[in-house]
Amino acid sequence: MSLLKMKLIVLMERYKQITAVANALQIKQPTVSFHMKKMEEEWGVKLFESRMGKVLLTKHGKLLLHYASQIDQLYTEAEAKLGAASRQQKERFVVGCTASAAAYASQSAILRQLAAISSGVSVSITLGEEEELLRRLHAGTIDLLLAGSSDRQLPDSASYREQAVLTSELRLAAPTDHPLAAMSAIAPQELHDRDRLELNDDSLQASIRRWARQSPPAASFGTVDLLLKAVQSLGAVAILPANVLPEDEAGWTFLPLAGDAPKWELIARWRAAYWDGELMARVVAALASS
């Protein structure tokens, strides 16, 4: 028994005319009559009767009406709520960022560019760890994922697209009064027995491990701002992408890594079947050119 037939029962009780029901359902009168006949065949009882130019429900029709009304009401309520959710989703462009990606987005011109591109759409930045953000991208609760390059795979990866939008060298951030601040570049062995803090970002830590195996950090932090404050207050050091470091270098020394130091790459990922492909194309192009 389809939703259409449930609604037909409800409307027939309301209008008591096939023409009015057909108009309400935006179908032809013969189609209404066909469904009425099929419903009686399916249930094996008479549901409708004609009396004085009106179509009335029989006692069996009234019994079905009790359930049809509830089904119709629930469907209408669900349709309204999902429609509102869909409209709200289309009025917001949600970007999921890991800690490094969020720091870069907040310091670059990305937010201003996105606001200009997505006129009438509110841009929202949400933070999370990469694994969580991948799940949210798969579930459709974020529109775009910005994270460092990693080996994590999306389920049904053919349904997604990705593009590198930034490549950044790594730097050692240290207070100007730190013993390492006078060096021109940092070799891995120079960090032995040093208080090192790290950003809680899997892709960044993977890049650092490709440069050199390090002893466990003294502590890890969820945002670049908290990490840098701790580095200053504790007289420690931290390795970060150059593009997320503060523009005001007062009190800071940012040293390159010696040797064959890998670069950190920022990747944009999105669903291939995104509802507004033109908007997504403009967003990704803006990210790649910023």
The 8 nearest C-alpha neighbors of each residue, nearest first, counted from 0:
[[1, 4, 2, 5, 38, 3, 41, 42],
 [2, 0, 3, 4, 5, 6, 38, 7],
 [1, 3, 5, 4, 6, 0, 71, 70],
 [4, 2, 6, 1, 5, 7, 0, 24],
 [5, 3, 7, 1, 6, 2, 8, 0],
 [6, 4, 67, 2, 8, 7, 3, 1],
 [5, 7, 9, 3, 4, 8, 71, 10],
 [6, 8, 4, 10, 5, 9, 11, 3],
 [7, 9, 11, 5, 6, 10, 64, 4],
 [10, 8, 6, 12, 7, 11, 68, 64],
 [11, 9, 13, 7, 12, 8, 20, 14],
 [10, 12, 15, 8, 14, 13, 9, 7],
 [11, 13, 10, 9, 15, 14, 8, 56],
 [12, 14, 10, 11, 15, 9, 20, 16],
 [13, 15, 11, 16, 12, 10, 19, 20],
 [16, 14, 54, 11, 53, 12, 55, 13],
 [17, 15, 14, 19, 18, 54, 53, 20],
 [16, 18, 20, 19, 21, 28, 31, 15],
 [19, 17, 21, 16, 20, 28, 22, 27],
 [20, 18, 22, 21, 16, 17, 23, 14],
 [19, 21, 23, 17, 22, 18, 10, 24],
 [22, 20, 26, 18, 24, 28, 19, 23],
 [21, 23, 25, 19, 20, 24, 18, 26],
 [22, 24, 20, 21, 25, 19, 10, 26],
 [23, 25, 21, 22, 26, 20, 7, 3],
 [26, 24, 22, 23, 21, 27, 20, 28],
 [25, 27, 21, 24, 22, 30, 28, 31],
 [26, 28, 30, 29, 21, 31, 25, 22],
 [27, 29, 31, 30, 21, 18, 17, 32],
 [30, 28, 32, 31, 27, 33, 26, 34],
 [31, 29, 33, 27, 28, 32, 34, 26],
 [32, 30, 28, 34, 33, 29, 35, 21],
 [31, 33, 29, 35, 30, 34, 36, 28],
 [34, 32, 30, 36, 31, 35, 29, 37],
 [35, 33, 37, 31, 36, 32, 38, 30],
 [36, 34, 32, 38, 33, 37, 31, 39],
 [35, 37, 33, 39, 34, 38, 32, 40],
 [38, 36, 34, 40, 39, 35, 41, 33],
 [39, 37, 41, 35, 40, 36, 34, 42],
 [38, 40, 42, 36, 37, 41, 44, 43],
 [39, 41, 37, 43, 38, 42, 36, 44],
 [42, 40, 38, 39, 43, 37, 44, 0],
 [43, 41, 39, 44, 40, 38, 45, 37],
 [42, 44, 40, 39, 41, 45, 38, 46],
 [45, 43, 42, 39, 46, 59, 40, 41],
 [44, 46, 39, 47, 59, 57, 43, 60],
 [45, 47, 60, 57, 59, 56, 39, 44],
 [48, 46, 56, 57, 55, 45, 54, 60],
 [47, 49, 55, 54, 56, 57, 50, 46],
 [50, 48, 54, 53, 55, 52, 51, 47],
 [49, 51, 53, 52, 54, 48, 55, 47],
 [52, 50, 53, 49, 54, 55, 48, 15],
 [53, 51, 50, 49, 54, 16, 15, 55],
 [54, 52, 50, 15, 49, 51, 16, 55],
 [53, 55, 49, 15, 48, 16, 50, 47],
 [56, 54, 48, 47, 15, 49, 53, 57],
 [55, 57, 47, 60, 46, 61, 48, 58],
 [56, 58, 60, 46, 59, 47, 61, 48],
 [59, 57, 61, 60, 62, 56, 46, 45],
 [60, 58, 62, 57, 61, 46, 63, 45],
 [59, 61, 46, 56, 57, 63, 62, 58],
 [62, 60, 64, 58, 59, 63, 56, 57],
 [61, 63, 59, 60, 64, 65, 58, 66],
 [62, 64, 60, 65, 61, 66, 67, 59],
 [63, 65, 61, 67, 62, 66, 68, 60],
 [66, 64, 63, 62, 68, 67, 61, 69],
 [65, 67, 69, 68, 64, 63, 70, 62],
 [66, 68, 64, 5, 70, 69, 65, 71],
 [69, 67, 71, 66, 70, 65, 64, 72],
 [68, 70, 72, 66, 67, 71, 73, 65],
 [69, 71, 67, 73, 72, 68, 74, 66],
 [72, 70, 68, 74, 69, 73, 67, 6],
 [71, 73, 69, 75, 70, 74, 68, 76],
 [74, 72, 76, 70, 75, 71, 77, 69],
 [73, 75, 77, 71, 76, 72, 78, 70],
 [76, 74, 78, 72, 73, 77, 71, 79],
 [75, 77, 73, 79, 74, 78, 72, 80],
 [78, 76, 74, 80, 79, 75, 81, 73],
 [79, 77, 75, 81, 76, 80, 82, 74],
 [80, 78, 82, 76, 77, 81, 75, 83],
 [81, 79, 83, 77, 82, 78, 84, 76],
 [82, 80, 84, 78, 83, 79, 77, 85],
 [81, 83, 85, 79, 80, 84, 78, 86],
 [82, 84, 80, 86, 81, 85, 87, 79],
 [83, 85, 81, 87, 82, 86, 88, 80],
 [84, 86, 82, 88, 83, 87, 81, 89],
 [87, 85, 89, 83, 88, 84, 82, 90],
 [86, 88, 90, 84, 85, 89, 83, 91],
 [87, 89, 85, 91, 90, 86, 84, 92],
 [88, 90, 86, 87, 91, 85, 92, 120],
 [91, 89, 120, 87, 88, 121, 86, 92],
 [92, 90, 121, 120, 88, 89, 122, 93],
 [91, 93, 122, 123, 121, 142, 120, 94],
 [92, 94, 123, 141, 142, 124, 122, 91],
 [95, 93, 143, 124, 144, 142, 141, 123],
 [94, 96, 144, 125, 126, 124, 145, 143],
 [97, 95, 145, 126, 101, 100, 146, 144],
 [96, 98, 100, 146, 127, 128, 99, 126],
 [97, 99, 101, 222, 100, 200, 102, 221],
 [100, 98, 102, 101, 97, 103, 200, 243],
 [99, 101, 103, 97, 96, 102, 98, 146],
 [102, 100, 104, 96, 98, 103, 99, 97],
 [101, 103, 99, 105, 100, 104, 243, 98],
 [102, 104, 243, 100, 106, 101, 105, 107],
 [105, 103, 101, 107, 102, 106, 109, 100],
 [104, 106, 102, 103, 107, 101, 110, 109],
 [107, 105, 103, 104, 102, 108, 243, 245],
 [108, 106, 104, 109, 105, 103, 110, 289],
 [107, 109, 111, 110, 112, 289, 106, 104],
 [110, 108, 112, 107, 111, 104, 113, 286],
 [111, 109, 113, 112, 108, 114, 104, 105],
 [110, 112, 114, 108, 109, 113, 115, 107],
 [113, 111, 109, 115, 110, 114, 108, 116],
 [112, 114, 116, 110, 115, 111, 117, 109],
 [113, 115, 111, 117, 112, 116, 110, 118],
 [116, 114, 112, 113, 117, 118, 111, 110],
 [117, 115, 113, 114, 118, 112, 281, 282],
 [116, 118, 120, 114, 115, 113, 119, 278],
 [119, 117, 120, 116, 115, 114, 121, 113],
 [120, 118, 117, 121, 90, 114, 91, 115],
 [119, 121, 90, 91, 117, 118, 122, 92],
 [120, 122, 91, 92, 90, 123, 119, 114],
 [123, 121, 92, 91, 93, 120, 114, 124],
 [122, 124, 93, 92, 94, 121, 125, 91],
 [125, 123, 94, 93, 95, 126, 122, 96],
 [124, 126, 95, 96, 94, 123, 127, 93],
 [127, 125, 96, 97, 95, 124, 98, 101],
 [128, 126, 97, 132, 96, 129, 131, 125],
 [127, 129, 131, 97, 130, 132, 200, 126],
 [128, 130, 132, 131, 133, 97, 127, 146],
 [131, 129, 133, 132, 128, 134, 151, 127],
 [130, 132, 134, 133, 129, 128, 135, 127],
 [133, 131, 135, 129, 134, 130, 127, 136],
 [134, 132, 136, 130, 135, 131, 129, 137],
 [133, 135, 137, 131, 132, 136, 138, 130],
 [134, 136, 138, 132, 137, 140, 133, 141],
 [137, 135, 139, 133, 141, 138, 134, 132],
 [136, 138, 134, 135, 139, 133, 154, 153],
 [139, 137, 135, 136, 140, 134, 141, 133],
 [138, 140, 136, 137, 141, 135, 142, 270],
 [141, 139, 135, 138, 136, 142, 93, 137],
 [140, 142, 93, 136, 139, 143, 135, 94],
 [143, 141, 93, 94, 92, 269, 136, 139],
 [142, 144, 94, 269, 141, 268, 95, 93],
 [143, 145, 95, 268, 267, 94, 96, 146],
 [146, 144, 267, 96, 266, 100, 95, 268],
 [147, 145, 97, 266, 265, 100, 96, 144],
 [146, 148, 265, 202, 264, 266, 149, 263],
 [147, 149, 264, 266, 202, 265, 146, 150],
 [150, 148, 151, 202, 147, 201, 205, 146],
 [149, 151, 152, 148, 202, 153, 205, 147],
 [152, 150, 149, 153, 130, 129, 148, 133],
 [153, 151, 150, 154, 156, 149, 133, 155],
 [152, 154, 156, 155, 133, 151, 137, 159],
 [155, 153, 156, 152, 137, 158, 157, 134],
 [154, 156, 157, 158, 153, 159, 152, 137],
 [155, 157, 153, 158, 154, 159, 152, 160],
 [158, 156, 155, 159, 160, 271, 154, 153],
 [159, 157, 156, 271, 155, 270, 160, 272],
 [160, 158, 270, 271, 157, 156, 269, 161],
 [159, 161, 269, 271, 268, 270, 162, 158],
 [160, 162, 268, 267, 269, 266, 159, 163],
 [161, 163, 267, 266, 164, 268, 160, 283],
 [162, 164, 266, 265, 165, 267, 264, 161],
 [163, 165, 287, 265, 266, 286, 162, 267],
 [166, 164, 265, 264, 163, 167, 287, 266],
 [165, 167, 264, 263, 265, 262, 168, 164],
 [168, 166, 263, 262, 240, 241, 242, 264],
 [167, 169, 262, 241, 240, 263, 170, 166],
 [170, 168, 240, 241, 239, 262, 167, 238],
 [171, 169, 255, 254, 239, 238, 241, 253],
 [170, 172, 238, 254, 253, 237, 255, 173],
 [171, 173, 253, 237, 236, 252, 238, 170],
 [172, 174, 236, 252, 251, 177, 175, 171],
 [175, 173, 251, 177, 176, 250, 252, 231],
 [174, 176, 251, 252, 250, 177, 180, 173],
 [177, 175, 174, 178, 180, 173, 250, 234],
 [176, 178, 180, 174, 179, 175, 173, 234],
 [179, 177, 180, 176, 181, 175, 182, 173],
 [180, 178, 177, 181, 182, 173, 185, 189],
 [179, 181, 177, 182, 178, 175, 252, 173],
 [182, 180, 179, 183, 178, 177, 175, 252],
 [183, 181, 180, 184, 179, 185, 254, 178],
 [182, 184, 254, 181, 185, 255, 180, 179],
 [185, 183, 255, 257, 254, 182, 256, 186],
 [184, 186, 256, 257, 255, 189, 187, 254],
 [185, 187, 257, 189, 188, 256, 184, 258],
 [188, 186, 189, 190, 211, 185, 191, 257],
 [189, 187, 190, 191, 186, 185, 211, 213],
 [190, 188, 187, 186, 191, 185, 193, 179],
 [191, 189, 193, 188, 187, 192, 186, 195],
 [190, 192, 193, 188, 189, 187, 214, 213],
 [191, 193, 190, 194, 189, 214, 195, 188],
 [194, 192, 190, 191, 195, 235, 236, 189],
 [195, 193, 235, 217, 236, 192, 196, 216],
 [194, 196, 236, 216, 235, 237, 217, 193],
 [197, 195, 237, 216, 218, 217, 219, 236],
 [198, 196, 219, 237, 216, 199, 220, 218],
 [197, 199, 220, 219, 200, 221, 226, 223],
 [198, 200, 221, 220, 219, 197, 201, 98],
 [199, 201, 203, 198, 202, 98, 204, 97],
 [202, 200, 204, 203, 205, 199, 129, 149],
 [201, 203, 147, 205, 204, 149, 200, 148],
 [204, 202, 206, 205, 201, 200, 207, 263],
 [203, 205, 207, 201, 206, 202, 208, 200],
 [204, 206, 202, 208, 203, 207, 201, 209],
 [207, 205, 203, 209, 204, 208, 261, 202],
 [206, 208, 204, 210, 209, 205, 203, 211],
 [209, 207, 211, 205, 212, 210, 206, 204],
 [210, 208, 206, 207, 211, 205, 261, 212],
 [211, 209, 207, 260, 208, 261, 206, 259],
 [212, 210, 208, 209, 187, 213, 207, 260],
 [213, 211, 208, 214, 210, 209, 207, 187],
 [214, 212, 211, 215, 208, 187, 191, 190],
 [213, 215, 216, 212, 191, 192, 195, 190],
 [214, 216, 213, 217, 195, 218, 196, 197],
 [217, 215, 196, 195, 218, 197, 214, 219],
 [216, 218, 196, 195, 194, 215, 219, 197],
 [219, 217, 196, 216, 197, 220, 195, 215],
 [218, 220, 197, 198, 199, 196, 216, 221],
 [221, 219, 198, 226, 199, 222, 225, 197],
 [220, 222, 199, 198, 98, 219, 223, 225],
 [223, 221, 98, 224, 225, 220, 226, 198],
 [222, 224, 226, 225, 227, 102, 198, 98],
 [225, 223, 227, 226, 222, 228, 102, 229],
 [226, 224, 228, 222, 223, 227, 229, 220],
 [225, 227, 223, 229, 224, 228, 220, 230],
 [228, 226, 230, 224, 229, 225, 223, 231],
 [229, 227, 225, 231, 230, 226, 232, 224],
 [228, 230, 232, 226, 227, 231, 233, 225],
 [231, 229, 235, 227, 233, 228, 234, 232],
 [232, 230, 228, 234, 229, 233, 174, 227],
 [231, 233, 229, 230, 234, 228, 235, 227],
 [234, 232, 235, 230, 231, 229, 194, 228],
 [235, 233, 231, 230, 232, 174, 177, 236],
 [234, 236, 230, 194, 233, 195, 173, 231],
 [237, 235, 173, 195, 172, 230, 196, 194],
 [238, 236, 196, 172, 195, 171, 197, 239],
 [237, 239, 171, 170, 172, 169, 197, 236],
 [238, 240, 170, 169, 241, 237, 171, 172],
 [241, 239, 169, 242, 243, 168, 167, 170],
 [240, 242, 244, 169, 243, 170, 168, 167],
 [241, 243, 240, 244, 167, 103, 168, 239],
 [244, 242, 103, 102, 241, 240, 245, 99],
 [243, 245, 241, 242, 246, 240, 239, 172],
 [246, 244, 247, 248, 243, 106, 242, 241],
 [247, 245, 248, 244, 106, 243, 249, 242],
 [246, 248, 245, 249, 251, 250, 244, 252],
 [247, 249, 251, 246, 250, 245, 252, 253],
 [250, 248, 251, 247, 252, 175, 246, 174],
 [249, 251, 175, 174, 248, 252, 176, 231],
 [252, 250, 174, 175, 248, 249, 173, 253],
 [251, 253, 173, 175, 180, 174, 172, 254],
 [252, 254, 172, 171, 170, 251, 173, 255],
 [253, 255, 171, 170, 184, 252, 256, 185],
 [256, 254, 170, 184, 171, 185, 257, 169],
 [257, 255, 185, 184, 260, 170, 186, 254],
 [258, 256, 186, 185, 184, 255, 260, 259],
 [257, 259, 260, 256, 186, 210, 185, 187],
 [258, 260, 261, 257, 210, 256, 209, 262],
 [259, 261, 210, 258, 256, 257, 262, 169],
 [262, 260, 206, 210, 259, 263, 209, 168],
 [261, 263, 168, 167, 169, 264, 166, 260],
 [262, 264, 167, 166, 168, 240, 206, 203],
 [263, 265, 166, 147, 148, 165, 167, 262],
 [264, 266, 147, 165, 146, 164, 163, 148],
 [267, 265, 163, 146, 147, 162, 145, 164],
 [266, 268, 145, 162, 161, 144, 163, 164],
 [269, 267, 161, 144, 160, 143, 266, 145],
 [270, 268, 143, 160, 159, 271, 144, 142],
 [269, 271, 159, 273, 272, 160, 158, 268],
 [270, 272, 159, 158, 273, 160, 269, 157],
 [273, 271, 270, 274, 158, 276, 159, 275],
 [274, 272, 270, 271, 275, 276, 269, 279],
 [273, 275, 276, 272, 89, 279, 270, 277],
 [276, 274, 278, 277, 273, 279, 272, 280],
 [275, 277, 279, 278, 273, 274, 280, 272],
 [276, 278, 280, 279, 275, 281, 282, 274],
 [279, 277, 281, 280, 275, 276, 282, 117],
 [278, 280, 282, 276, 281, 277, 283, 275],
 [279, 281, 277, 283, 278, 282, 284, 276],
 [282, 280, 284, 278, 279, 283, 285, 277],
 [283, 281, 279, 285, 284, 280, 278, 286],
 [282, 284, 286, 280, 285, 281, 279, 287],
 [283, 285, 281, 287, 286, 282, 280, 288],
 [286, 284, 282, 288, 283, 287, 289, 281],
 [287, 285, 283, 289, 284, 288, 164, 282],
 [286, 288, 164, 284, 285, 289, 283, 165],
 [289, 287, 285, 286, 284, 164, 283, 165],
 [288, 286, 287, 285, 109, 108, 107, 164]]
